[in-house]
Amino acid sequence: GESVGLHLPTLSVQEGDNSIINCAYSNSASDYFIWYKQESGKGPQFIIDIRSNMDKRQGQRVTVLLNKTVKHLSLQIAATQPGDSAVYFCAENGSGGGADGLTFGKGTHLIIQP
Amino acid sequence: EAQVTQNPRYLITVTGKKLTVTCSQNMNHEYMSWYRQDPGLGLRQIYYSMNVEVTDKGDVPEGYKVSRKEKRNFPLILESPSPNQTSLYFCASSGWGSKPLHFGNGTRLTVT
């Protein structure tokens, strides 16, 4: 079946290093992708999105890369800080239920080592 | 401040006792949705609403009801809660044609 997944449930990085969180999707018809950050005790918070007509999009300290050929999405966080510690979800449209059509991955827990 | 507000944040109840979790958004969003989040399963959609008086089932609607009598409110109703509905619940909203969902801070429900 169609799914959105992340390669690693947990990722540990040193403070100050760059973090790369990966996501694979299986629906080639998906044309919109989102990354969310969920801190402990809070709801998912929108970070950045990208449409399928783009390969790369940058925000403040974050970059999303989309490789449609291999159906792969990644989130890069530059100079990781303690406040980046959270669970990160990717989401795609095109295969989920509901008007938003979003299907969520199960998340990668980013752990920042001092 | 633009936000989605859920209440209560924590709720412990017993099997069969009807409960309602409220959700309100102040962004004039047309679209609202309820999700449950369980370990290993991620976010799963329960119900959604595209506008006032319009609601539809998501992926896991069994045991839940919703209503959308006003644009800003979208309560989740459990008529007869069961232990398998113990979960973390999120309400979310978005503007029409605007994809990013805005989430509330969650309601942790325990049914004993």
Interface residues (C-beta under 8 A of the other chain):
Chain A: Y32 I34 Y36 G41 K42 G43 P44 Q45 F46 D49 F89 N93 G96 G97 G98 A99 D100 L102 F104 G105 K106 G107
Chain B: V4 Y31 S33 G40 L41 G42 L43 Q45 Y48 M50 D56 K57 G58 D59 F90 A92 S94 K99 P100 L101 H102 F103 G104 N105 G106
